[in-house]
Amino acid sequence: MSGTLNKVMLIGHTGDEVKMHYFEGGGSIGRFPLATNESYTNRTTGERVTNTEWHNIVVRNKGAEICEKYLNKGDKVYIEGRLKTRKWQDDQGNDRYSTEVHCTDFTFLTPKSDSGMGQQESTGNANTSQAKPATQNEPAERPIGDEDDDLPF
């Protein structure tokens, strides 16, 4: 196989509010930490062990604005994107590296009532996301067996 793939899928809880940076051309970028947990039982001691891994999430433009508006610290979110490593120098001139997840798609998983999202849909594509109003007057699904026909099946 000659192709390569750089794809990350994470489900975790936000560790802080989205920090926004706006640019002169109208673009924006949002950054926030995401925590994922791994739990297992230690075979020798029998105690439950939980390890937390922190990820640096980067969202751009409209997706960043949606995340800033609706994501709160502690909210559960699905993030899809790609890994990117940045190289920078610290105050002493040492080379430092930072690995980020550049988000291409996201879905808010915390229920609207828990996060205060109001009446907005909770999914978006980070490149062309648009929040759509959730309509409250859509007819509810009818339970199975409430049909008005006389079919025997």
VMD Tcl script that builds the backbone (N, CA, C; Angstrom):
set m [mol new atoms 459]
animate dup $m
set s [atomselect $m all]
$s set {name element resname resid chain x y z} {
  {N N MET 1 A 0.847 -1.181 0.000}
  {CA C MET 1 A 0.000 0.000 0.000}
  {C C MET 1 A 0.887 1.237 0.000}
  {N N SER 2 A 0.692 2.093 -0.965}
  {CA C SER 2 A 1.567 3.258 -1.095}
  {C C SER 2 A 0.992 4.507 -0.442}
  {N N GLY 3 A -0.311 4.525 -0.122}
  {CA C GLY 3 A -0.925 5.716 0.470}
  {C C GLY 3 A -0.670 5.788 1.965}
  {N N THR 4 A -0.919 6.936 2.525}
  {CA C THR 4 A -0.783 7.129 3.955}
  {C C THR 4 A -2.083 7.693 4.505}
  {N N LEU 5 A -2.231 7.632 5.817}
  {CA C LEU 5 A -3.445 8.114 6.460}
  {C C LEU 5 A -3.084 8.809 7.760}
  {N N ASN 6 A -3.617 9.978 7.975}
  {CA C ASN 6 A -3.429 10.727 9.208}
  {C C ASN 6 A -4.817 11.093 9.699}
  {N N LYS 7 A -5.397 10.258 10.552}
  {CA C LYS 7 A -6.759 10.467 11.019}
  {C C LYS 7 A -6.854 10.136 12.497}
  {N N VAL 8 A -7.517 11.010 13.236}
  {CA C VAL 8 A -7.680 10.848 14.672}
  {C C VAL 8 A -9.169 10.967 14.995}
  {N N MET 9 A -9.670 10.059 15.838}
  {CA C MET 9 A -11.037 10.138 16.336}
  {C C MET 9 A -10.972 10.049 17.851}
  {N N LEU 10 A -11.524 11.046 18.528}
  {CA C LEU 10 A -11.476 11.107 19.988}
  {C C LEU 10 A -12.856 11.401 20.550}
  {N N ILE 11 A -13.166 10.788 21.678}
  {CA C ILE 11 A -14.332 11.156 22.473}
  {C C ILE 11 A -13.801 11.458 23.855}
  {N N GLY 12 A -14.045 12.673 24.320}
  {CA C GLY 12 A -13.527 13.051 25.623}
  {C C GLY 12 A -14.253 14.254 26.177}
  {N N HIS 13 A -13.723 14.763 27.277}
  {CA C HIS 13 A -14.305 15.918 27.951}
  {C C HIS 13 A -13.364 17.114 27.814}
  {N N THR 14 A -13.939 18.275 27.549}
  {CA C THR 14 A -13.140 19.483 27.422}
  {C C THR 14 A -12.542 19.847 28.772}
  {N N GLY 15 A -11.299 20.280 28.759}
  {CA C GLY 15 A -10.600 20.623 29.988}
  {C C GLY 15 A -10.650 22.097 30.308}
  {N N ASP 16 A -11.145 22.906 29.374}
  {CA C ASP 16 A -11.206 24.348 29.577}
  {C C ASP 16 A -12.130 24.931 28.515}
  {N N GLU 17 A -12.405 26.202 28.633}
  {CA C GLU 17 A -13.192 26.904 27.619}
  {C C GLU 17 A -12.350 27.034 26.343}
  {N N VAL 18 A -13.014 27.246 25.211}
  {CA C VAL 18 A -12.322 27.434 23.940}
  {C C VAL 18 A -11.660 28.815 23.938}
  {N N LYS 19 A -10.369 28.841 23.656}
  {CA C LYS 19 A -9.620 30.098 23.560}
  {C C LYS 19 A -9.559 30.490 22.089}
  {N N MET 20 A -10.104 31.670 21.775}
  {CA C MET 20 A -10.202 32.113 20.389}
  {C C MET 20 A -9.112 33.117 20.042}
  {N N HIS 21 A -8.674 33.065 18.788}
  {CA C HIS 21 A -7.759 34.045 18.214}
  {C C HIS 21 A -8.350 34.448 16.865}
  {N N TYR 22 A -8.496 35.750 16.653}
  {CA C TYR 22 A -9.074 36.260 15.414}
  {C C TYR 22 A -7.983 36.913 14.580}
  {N N PHE 23 A -8.096 36.764 13.255}
  {CA C PHE 23 A -7.120 37.300 12.333}
  {C C PHE 23 A -7.717 38.440 11.527}
  {N N GLU 24 A -6.851 39.260 10.930}
  {CA C GLU 24 A -7.294 40.425 10.172}
  {C C GLU 24 A -8.191 40.072 8.996}
  {N N GLY 25 A -7.935 38.990 8.327}
  {CA C GLY 25 A -8.720 38.604 7.164}
  {C C GLY 25 A -10.092 38.055 7.497}
  {N N GLY 26 A -10.446 38.006 8.763}
  {CA C GLY 26 A -11.757 37.499 9.157}
  {C C GLY 26 A -11.720 36.061 9.642}
  {N N GLY 27 A -10.591 35.402 9.514}
  {CA C GLY 27 A -10.480 34.026 9.975}
  {C C GLY 27 A -10.320 33.955 11.483}
  {N N SER 28 A -10.525 32.782 12.004}
  {CA C SER 28 A -10.353 32.591 13.440}
  {C C SER 28 A -9.861 31.180 13.715}
  {N N ILE 29 A -9.315 31.025 14.900}
  {CA C ILE 29 A -8.828 29.714 15.328}
  {C C ILE 29 A -9.188 29.558 16.804}
  {N N GLY 30 A -9.654 28.378 17.147}
  {CA C GLY 30 A -10.001 28.088 18.536}
  {C C GLY 30 A -9.176 26.917 19.033}
  {N N ARG 31 A -8.752 26.999 20.287}
  {CA C ARG 31 A -7.949 25.929 20.886}
  {C C ARG 31 A -8.547 25.561 22.236}
  {N N PHE 32 A -8.542 24.251 22.523}
  {CA C PHE 32 A -8.968 23.790 23.837}
  {C C PHE 32 A -8.375 22.413 24.112}
  {N N PRO 33 A -8.180 22.091 25.388}
  {CA C PRO 33 A -7.677 20.759 25.742}
  {C C PRO 33 A -8.831 19.767 25.846}
  {N N LEU 34 A -8.555 18.526 25.478}
  {CA C LEU 34 A -9.536 17.449 25.556}
  {C C LEU 34 A -8.928 16.295 26.331}
  {N N ALA 35 A -9.655 15.779 27.309}
  {CA C ALA 35 A -9.179 14.668 28.133}
  {C C ALA 35 A -9.873 13.380 27.720}
  {N N THR 36 A -9.073 12.347 27.487}
  {CA C THR 36 A -9.614 11.004 27.276}
  {C C THR 36 A -9.083 10.123 28.399}
  {N N ASN 37 A -9.899 9.169 28.821}
  {CA C ASN 37 A -9.548 8.314 29.952}
  {C C ASN 37 A -9.471 6.857 29.541}
  {N N GLU 38 A -8.566 6.144 30.174}
  {CA C GLU 38 A -8.437 4.701 30.010}
  {C C GLU 38 A -8.514 4.104 31.407}
  {N N SER 39 A -9.422 3.156 31.599}
  {CA C SER 39 A -9.567 2.525 32.908}
  {C C SER 39 A -9.350 1.022 32.776}
  {N N TYR 40 A -8.688 0.474 33.766}
  {CA C TYR 40 A -8.493 -0.971 33.805}
  {C C TYR 40 A -8.299 -1.390 35.253}
  {N N THR 41 A -8.396 -2.698 35.488}
  {CA C THR 41 A -8.179 -3.237 36.826}
  {C C THR 41 A -6.798 -3.857 36.880}
  {N N ASN 42 A -5.997 -3.430 37.837}
  {CA C ASN 42 A -4.664 -3.973 38.039}
  {C C ASN 42 A -4.808 -5.423 38.491}
  {N N ARG 43 A -4.206 -6.350 37.765}
  {CA C ARG 43 A -4.368 -7.779 38.064}
  {C C ARG 43 A -3.737 -8.187 39.387}
  {N N THR 44 A -2.646 -7.547 39.756}
  {CA C THR 44 A -1.965 -7.957 40.988}
  {C C THR 44 A -2.640 -7.387 42.232}
  {N N THR 45 A -3.075 -6.130 42.170}
  {CA C THR 45 A -3.681 -5.519 43.357}
  {C C THR 45 A -5.203 -5.535 43.321}
  {N N GLY 46 A -5.791 -5.694 42.143}
  {CA C GLY 46 A -7.243 -5.706 42.014}
  {C C GLY 46 A -7.875 -4.323 42.065}
  {N N GLU 47 A -7.067 -3.276 42.152}
  {CA C GLU 47 A -7.628 -1.933 42.226}
  {C C GLU 47 A -7.863 -1.361 40.832}
  {N N ARG 48 A -8.823 -0.459 40.745}
  {CA C ARG 48 A -9.179 0.188 39.489}
  {C C ARG 48 A -8.194 1.327 39.229}
  {N N VAL 49 A -7.606 1.341 38.017}
  {CA C VAL 49 A -6.624 2.358 37.638}
  {C C VAL 49 A -7.191 3.144 36.458}
  {N N THR 50 A -7.123 4.468 36.530}
  {CA C THR 50 A -7.579 5.329 35.445}
  {C C THR 50 A -6.434 6.229 35.012}
  {N N ASN 51 A -6.146 6.212 33.729}
  {CA C ASN 51 A -5.122 7.084 33.149}
  {C C ASN 51 A -5.806 8.108 32.253}
  {N N THR 52 A -5.412 9.355 32.381}
  {CA C THR 52 A -5.966 10.432 31.566}
  {C C THR 52 A -4.906 10.920 30.594}
  {N N GLU 53 A -5.299 11.034 29.347}
  {CA C GLU 53 A -4.427 11.565 28.296}
  {C C GLU 53 A -5.016 12.901 27.841}
  {N N TRP 54 A -4.176 13.927 27.732}
  {CA C TRP 54 A -4.628 15.241 27.304}
  {C C TRP 54 A -4.230 15.496 25.859}
  {N N HIS 55 A -5.151 16.057 25.083}
  {CA C HIS 55 A -4.944 16.341 23.664}
  {C C HIS 55 A -5.198 17.826 23.425}
  {N N ASN 56 A -4.366 18.448 22.597}
  {CA C ASN 56 A -4.545 19.850 22.207}
  {C C ASN 56 A -5.369 19.878 20.926}
  {N N ILE 57 A -6.571 20.458 21.001}
  {CA C ILE 57 A -7.486 20.497 19.859}
  {C C ILE 57 A -7.445 21.890 19.229}
  {N N VAL 58 A -7.384 21.924 17.895}
  {CA C VAL 58 A -7.385 23.176 17.142}
  {C C VAL 58 A -8.541 23.121 16.147}
  {N N VAL 59 A -9.408 24.139 16.202}
  {CA C VAL 59 A -10.558 24.242 15.295}
  {C C VAL 59 A -10.470 25.591 14.599}
  {N N ARG 60 A -10.839 25.629 13.324}
  {CA C ARG 60 A -10.692 26.867 12.555}
  {C C ARG 60 A -12.040 27.453 12.128}
  {N N ASN 61 A -12.034 28.765 11.950}
  {CA C ASN 61 A -13.100 29.558 11.333}
  {C C ASN 61 A -14.477 29.314 11.953}
  {N N LYS 62 A -15.476 28.973 11.152}
  {CA C LYS 62 A -16.852 28.845 11.647}
  {C C LYS 62 A -16.960 27.746 12.699}
  {N N GLY 63 A -16.243 26.653 12.512}
  {CA C GLY 63 A -16.252 25.584 13.505}
  {C C GLY 63 A -15.741 26.060 14.852}
  {N N ALA 64 A -14.717 26.916 14.836}
  {CA C ALA 64 A -14.171 27.467 16.075}
  {C C ALA 64 A -15.195 28.350 16.764}
  {N N GLU 65 A -15.909 29.154 15.999}
  {CA C GLU 65 A -16.921 30.033 16.581}
  {C C GLU 65 A -18.059 29.234 17.193}
  {N N ILE 66 A -18.459 28.146 16.556}
  {CA C ILE 66 A -19.514 27.291 17.099}
  {C C ILE 66 A -19.045 26.631 18.390}
  {N N CYS 67 A -17.814 26.135 18.389}
  {CA C CYS 67 A -17.272 25.517 19.603}
  {C C CYS 67 A -17.183 26.531 20.738}
  {N N GLU 68 A -16.741 27.740 20.431}
  {CA C GLU 68 A -16.633 28.770 21.474}
  {C C GLU 68 A -18.002 29.064 22.071}
  {N N LYS 69 A -19.008 29.105 21.233}
  {CA C LYS 69 A -20.346 29.483 21.681}
  {C C LYS 69 A -21.015 28.386 22.502}
  {N N TYR 70 A -20.807 27.119 22.144}
  {CA C TYR 70 A -21.599 26.043 22.734}
  {C C TYR 70 A -20.831 25.065 23.613}
  {N N LEU 71 A -19.507 25.036 23.532}
  {CA C LEU 71 A -18.739 24.103 24.362}
  {C C LEU 71 A -18.363 24.764 25.677}
  {N N ASN 72 A -18.590 24.066 26.749}
  {CA C ASN 72 A -18.197 24.524 28.073}
  {C C ASN 72 A -17.221 23.522 28.672}
  {N N LYS 73 A -16.488 23.962 29.660}
  {CA C LYS 73 A -15.549 23.091 30.350}
  {C C LYS 73 A -16.297 21.877 30.891}
  {N N GLY 74 A -15.761 20.686 30.596}
  {CA C GLY 74 A -16.365 19.452 31.078}
  {C C GLY 74 A -17.329 18.800 30.110}
  {N N ASP 75 A -17.708 19.479 29.028}
  {CA C ASP 75 A -18.631 18.901 28.055}
  {C C ASP 75 A -17.981 17.737 27.319}
  {N N LYS 76 A -18.803 16.748 26.991}
  {CA C LYS 76 A -18.329 15.600 26.230}
  {C C LYS 76 A -18.492 15.903 24.743}
  {N N VAL 77 A -17.451 15.591 23.961}
  {CA C VAL 77 A -17.467 15.926 22.539}
  {C C VAL 77 A -16.710 14.861 21.756}
  {N N TYR 78 A -17.184 14.611 20.536}
  {CA C TYR 78 A -16.498 13.741 19.578}
  {C C TYR 78 A -15.722 14.650 18.640}
  {N N ILE 79 A -14.435 14.362 18.477}
  {CA C ILE 79 A -13.561 15.154 17.606}
  {C C ILE 79 A -12.957 14.232 16.560}
  {N N GLU 80 A -12.986 14.679 15.325}
  {CA C GLU 80 A -12.326 13.954 14.243}
  {C C GLU 80 A -11.383 14.931 13.559}
  {N N GLY 81 A -10.180 14.470 13.266}
  {CA C GLY 81 A -9.220 15.363 12.632}
  {C C GLY 81 A -7.945 14.655 12.276}
  {N N ARG 82 A -6.859 15.436 12.224}
  {CA C ARG 82 A -5.554 14.884 11.862}
  {C C ARG 82 A -4.504 15.425 12.823}
  {N N LEU 83 A -3.430 14.686 12.990}
  {CA C LEU 83 A -2.343 15.105 13.864}
  {C C LEU 83 A -1.410 16.063 13.129}
  {N N LYS 84 A -0.960 17.074 13.844}
  {CA C LYS 84 A 0.029 17.991 13.294}
  {C C LYS 84 A 0.982 18.370 14.422}
  {N N THR 85 A 2.271 18.288 14.150}
  {CA C THR 85 A 3.282 18.638 15.142}
  {C C THR 85 A 3.910 19.966 14.755}
  {N N ARG 86 A 3.927 20.875 15.721}
  {CA C ARG 86 A 4.543 22.189 15.508}
  {C C ARG 86 A 5.867 22.240 16.244}
  {N N LYS 87 A 6.834 22.917 15.636}
  {CA C LYS 87 A 8.139 23.128 16.258}
  {C C LYS 87 A 8.260 24.607 16.597}
  {N N TRP 88 A 8.707 24.911 17.810}
  {CA C TRP 88 A 8.878 26.290 18.241}
  {C C TRP 88 A 10.042 26.359 19.216}
  {N N GLN 89 A 10.471 27.572 19.517}
  {CA C GLN 89 A 11.591 27.763 20.437}
  {C C GLN 89 A 11.099 28.438 21.706}
  {N N ASP 90 A 11.582 27.936 22.841}
  {CA C ASP 90 A 11.220 28.530 24.129}
  {C C ASP 90 A 12.087 29.756 24.405}
  {N N ASP 91 A 11.938 30.334 25.582}
  {CA C ASP 91 A 12.656 31.555 25.937}
  {C C ASP 91 A 14.173 31.379 25.944}
  {N N GLN 92 A 14.637 30.146 26.203}
  {CA C GLN 92 A 16.082 29.878 26.236}
  {C C GLN 92 A 16.625 29.475 24.860}
  {N N GLY 93 A 15.785 29.474 23.835}
  {CA C GLY 93 A 16.234 29.128 22.492}
  {C C GLY 93 A 16.225 27.633 22.207}
  {N N ASN 94 A 15.665 26.832 23.117}
  {CA C ASN 94 A 15.585 25.384 22.905}
  {C C ASN 94 A 14.419 25.050 21.980}
  {N N ASP 95 A 14.649 24.077 21.098}
  {CA C ASP 95 A 13.574 23.621 20.224}
  {C C ASP 95 A 12.553 22.848 21.049}
  {N N ARG 96 A 11.283 23.180 20.869}
  {CA C ARG 96 A 10.189 22.502 21.556}
  {C C ARG 96 A 9.207 22.021 20.499}
  {N N TYR 97 A 8.465 20.986 20.836}
  {CA C TYR 97 A 7.495 20.408 19.913}
  {C C TYR 97 A 6.141 20.305 20.601}
  {N N SER 98 A 5.110 20.523 19.832}
  {CA C SER 98 A 3.754 20.421 20.340}
  {C C SER 98 A 2.917 19.674 19.305}
  {N N THR 99 A 2.250 18.613 19.725}
  {CA C THR 99 A 1.395 17.843 18.822}
  {C C THR 99 A -0.050 18.249 19.055}
  {N N GLU 100 A -0.735 18.578 17.975}
  {CA C GLU 100 A -2.116 19.041 18.042}
  {C C GLU 100 A -3.006 18.174 17.165}
  {N N VAL 101 A -4.291 18.156 17.487}
  {CA C VAL 101 A -5.296 17.528 16.635}
  {C C VAL 101 A -6.019 18.655 15.917}
  {N N HIS 102 A -5.816 18.756 14.609}
  {CA C HIS 102 A -6.506 19.759 13.809}
  {C C HIS 102 A -7.863 19.192 13.423}
  {N N CYS 103 A -8.895 19.721 14.036}
  {CA C CYS 103 A -10.251 19.197 13.934}
  {C C CYS 103 A -10.864 19.476 12.566}
  {N N THR 104 A -11.427 18.438 11.956}
  {CA C THR 104 A -12.139 18.590 10.694}
  {C C THR 104 A -13.633 18.354 10.856}
  {N N ASP 105 A -14.025 17.694 11.957}
  {CA C ASP 105 A -15.430 17.400 12.202}
  {C C ASP 105 A -15.624 17.220 13.698}
  {N N PHE 106 A -16.791 17.573 14.203}
  {CA C PHE 106 A -17.058 17.408 15.626}
  {C C PHE 106 A -18.541 17.189 15.858}
  {N N THR 107 A -18.849 16.565 16.978}
  {CA C THR 107 A -20.227 16.382 17.428}
  {C C THR 107 A -20.269 16.596 18.921}
  {N N PHE 108 A -21.141 17.468 19.387}
  {CA C PHE 108 A -21.304 17.689 20.813}
  {C C PHE 108 A -22.117 16.526 21.377}
  {N N LEU 109 A -21.622 15.899 22.441}
  {CA C LEU 109 A -22.283 14.730 23.009}
  {C C LEU 109 A -22.983 15.013 24.332}
  {N N THR 110 A -22.678 16.122 24.967}
  {CA C THR 110 A -23.358 16.484 26.208}
  {C C THR 110 A -24.776 16.926 25.871}
  {N N PRO 111 A -25.786 16.388 26.578}
  {CA C PRO 111 A -27.168 16.799 26.292}
  {C C PRO 111 A -27.339 18.307 26.423}
  {N N LYS 112 A -28.212 18.854 25.603}
  {CA C LYS 112 A -28.424 20.307 25.568}
  {C C LYS 112 A -28.806 20.845 26.940}
  {N N SER 113 A -29.627 20.113 27.680}
  {CA C SER 113 A -30.074 20.594 28.982}
  {C C SER 113 A -28.920 20.665 29.975}
  {N N ASP 114 A -27.892 19.814 29.800}
  {CA C ASP 114 A -26.752 19.807 30.715}
  {C C ASP 114 A -25.743 20.900 30.408}
  {N N SER 115 A -25.634 21.300 29.149}
  {CA C SER 115 A -24.587 22.256 28.787}
  {C C SER 115 A -25.105 23.653 28.506}
  {N N GLY 116 A -26.418 23.847 28.526}
  {CA C GLY 116 A -26.966 25.173 28.273}
  {C C GLY 116 A -26.868 25.585 26.822}
  {N N MET 117 A -26.952 24.619 25.902}
  {CA C MET 117 A -26.798 24.933 24.486}
  {C C MET 117 A -28.039 25.594 23.906}
  {N N GLY 118 A -29.135 25.567 24.606}
  {CA C GLY 118 A -30.327 26.219 24.084}
  {C C GLY 118 A -30.926 25.452 22.937}
  {N N GLN 119 A -31.268 26.148 21.852}
  {CA C GLN 119 A -31.979 25.532 20.755}
  {C C GLN 119 A -31.107 25.403 19.522}
  {N N GLN 120 A -29.908 24.884 19.671}
  {CA C GLN 120 A -29.014 24.730 18.528}
  {C C GLN 120 A -28.698 23.271 18.315}
  {N N GLU 121 A -28.492 22.905 17.069}
  {CA C GLU 121 A -28.081 21.552 16.732}
  {C C GLU 121 A -26.643 21.356 17.180}
  {N N SER 122 A -26.307 20.138 17.560}
  {CA C SER 122 A -25.016 19.929 18.204}
  {C C SER 122 A -24.002 19.193 17.342}
  {N N THR 123 A -24.112 19.253 16.034}
  {CA C THR 123 A -23.087 18.641 15.197}
  {C C THR 123 A -22.576 19.669 14.214}
  {N N GLY 124 A -21.364 19.450 13.748}
  {CA C GLY 124 A -20.832 20.390 12.778}
  {C C GLY 124 A -19.628 19.838 12.069}
  {N N ASN 125 A -19.399 20.353 10.895}
  {CA C ASN 125 A -18.184 20.071 10.163}
  {C C ASN 125 A -17.316 21.294 10.365}
  {N N ALA 126 A -16.126 21.105 10.865}
  {CA C ALA 126 A -15.280 22.231 11.259}
  {C C ALA 126 A -14.924 23.134 10.084}
  {N N ASN 127 A -14.986 22.637 8.871}
  {CA C ASN 127 A -14.635 23.467 7.726}
  {C C ASN 127 A -15.798 24.348 7.285}
  {N N THR 128 A -17.017 23.829 7.335}
  {CA C THR 128 A -18.165 24.582 6.838}
  {C C THR 128 A -19.325 24.495 7.809}
  {N N SER 129 A -19.056 24.507 9.096}
  {CA C SER 129 A -20.112 24.328 10.084}
  {C C SER 129 A -21.086 25.489 10.077}
  {N N GLN 130 A -22.338 25.139 10.227}
  {CA C GLN 130 A -23.369 26.134 10.402}
  {C C GLN 130 A -24.315 25.612 11.467}
  {N N ALA 131 A -24.530 26.403 12.504}
  {CA C ALA 131 A -25.482 25.998 13.528}
  {C C ALA 131 A -26.877 26.170 12.956}
  {N N LYS 132 A -27.701 25.153 13.085}
  {CA C LYS 132 A -29.057 25.209 12.567}
  {C C LYS 132 A -30.018 25.182 13.740}
  {N N PRO 133 A -31.049 26.010 13.703}
  {CA C PRO 133 A -32.004 25.980 14.791}
  {C C PRO 133 A -32.731 24.638 14.818}
  {N N ALA 134 A -32.865 24.091 16.001}
  {CA C ALA 134 A -33.631 22.862 16.155}
  {C C ALA 134 A -35.096 23.260 16.229}
  {N N THR 135 A -35.920 22.624 15.435}
  {CA C THR 135 A -37.328 22.984 15.427}
  {C C THR 135 A -38.058 22.180 16.480}
  {N N GLN 136 A -38.821 22.876 17.296}
  {CA C GLN 136 A -39.565 22.230 18.369}
  {C C GLN 136 A -40.935 21.769 17.904}
  {N N ASN 137 A -41.385 22.230 16.734}
  {CA C ASN 137 A -42.722 21.883 16.288}
  {C C ASN 137 A -42.726 20.741 15.277}
  {N N GLU 138 A -41.627 20.005 15.163}
  {CA C GLU 138 A -41.616 18.847 14.287}
  {C C GLU 138 A -42.479 17.770 14.907}
  {N N PRO 139 A -43.241 17.029 14.092}
  {CA C PRO 139 A -44.083 15.989 14.675}
  {C C PRO 139 A -43.230 14.898 15.311}
  {N N ALA 140 A -43.663 14.436 16.453}
  {CA C ALA 140 A -42.950 13.364 17.141}
  {C C ALA 140 A -43.187 12.056 16.411}
  {N N GLU 141 A -42.215 11.170 16.492}
  {CA C GLU 141 A -42.394 9.873 15.869}
  {C C GLU 141 A -43.498 9.120 16.584}
  {N N ARG 142 A -44.325 8.454 15.796}
  {CA C ARG 142 A -45.410 7.694 16.393}
  {C C ARG 142 A -44.901 6.331 16.800}
  {N N PRO 143 A -45.371 5.815 17.926}
  {CA C PRO 143 A -44.933 4.486 18.360}
  {C C PRO 143 A -45.381 3.416 17.380}
  {N N ILE 144 A -44.639 2.349 17.319}
  {CA C ILE 144 A -44.992 1.226 16.454}
  {C C ILE 144 A -46.321 0.659 16.938}
  {N N GLY 145 A -47.207 0.382 15.985}
  {CA C GLY 145 A -48.501 -0.181 16.335}
  {C C GLY 145 A -49.617 0.860 16.338}
  {N N ASP 146 A -49.320 2.124 16.126}
  {CA C ASP 146 A -50.333 3.163 16.095}
  {C C ASP 146 A -50.717 3.542 14.669}
  {N N GLU 147 A -50.509 2.664 13.715}
  {CA C GLU 147 A -50.839 2.959 12.330}
  {C C GLU 147 A -52.343 2.896 12.148}
  {N N ASP 148 A -52.834 3.634 11.162}
  {CA C ASP 148 A -54.267 3.671 10.890}
  {C C ASP 148 A -54.683 2.652 9.826}
  {N N ASP 149 A -53.779 1.821 9.366}
  {CA C ASP 149 A -54.155 0.882 8.311}
  {C C ASP 149 A -54.582 -0.468 8.914}
  {N N ASP 150 A -55.131 -1.309 8.082}
  {CA C ASP 150 A -55.631 -2.613 8.526}
  {C C ASP 150 A -54.720 -3.744 8.060}
  {N N LEU 151 A -53.458 -3.477 7.810}
  {CA C LEU 151 A -52.534 -4.501 7.363}
  {C C LEU 151 A -52.246 -5.479 8.502}
  {N N PRO 152 A -52.190 -6.796 8.210}
  {CA C PRO 152 A -51.968 -7.780 9.267}
  {C C PRO 152 A -50.492 -7.894 9.675}
  {N N PHE 153 A -49.631 -7.167 9.051}
  {CA C PHE 153 A -48.209 -7.287 9.368}
  {C C PHE 153 A -47.562 -5.964 9.557}
}
mol reanalyze $m
mol bondsrecalc $m
mol representation Tube
mol addrep $m
